[in-house]
Amino acid sequence: MILLPFNIQHIAELAELGEVRLVSSAQGIFVTAPRFDYMCQSVSGSFPDCKKVAASNSETKCITINKSKLLAAISRASVIVGDEIGSKIKICSDAERLYIEAVSIAGTGIESIALDAVEGQDEDTNYFSAGWLYRLIYNCRGDSVTIGSNGKYKPIFVRATGSDSFYIVASMKG
């Protein structure tokens, strides 16, 4: 039995719906296509108890935002901050908008995106890796995402709107 990676549809899209070869090995599944090679492997070991992490970091604010607009904004911010380890973007929101700020030697950029919905209060600013945040949001299904927060330097919870499953994303120091 072969367990296919969760994002197999994304792999097919990257291959532009062309031929994709899957090679199973003891280390995992190797995917090869004309434009790229991709390795998927099972991760084992001890992981934090997500229920405890979620319970100790209850969301005080949840925002719902258009996924494609958010991805476009993060992508533009990534151009400014680059891909280096430790590069980050600043994110905060008010009752109507999400703000993404990117600062580097190349310049500064601020994006403002209208929120579809907002519940609760949390006006704190946090910093996140643009690349990792982009990848997580991209993998959320649907047209919108919900982001839950609960203060400065606390993790955020990213999920497809309406889903019970979520990603926990640790914030970075500003």
Secondary structure as UniProt FT lines:
FT   TURN            6..7
FT   HELIX           8..14
FT   TURN            15..17
FT   STRAND          21..25
FT   TURN            26..27
FT   STRAND          28..32
FT   STRAND          37..40
FT   HELIX           50..56
FT   STRAND          61..66
FT   HELIX           67..81
FT   TURN            85..86
FT   STRAND          89..93
FT   STRAND          97..104
FT   TURN            105..106
FT   STRAND          107..114
FT   STRAND          117..120
FT   STRAND          126..128
FT   HELIX           130..138
FT   STRAND          144..149
FT   TURN            152..153
FT   STRAND          156..160
FT   TURN            161..162
FT   STRAND          167..169
//
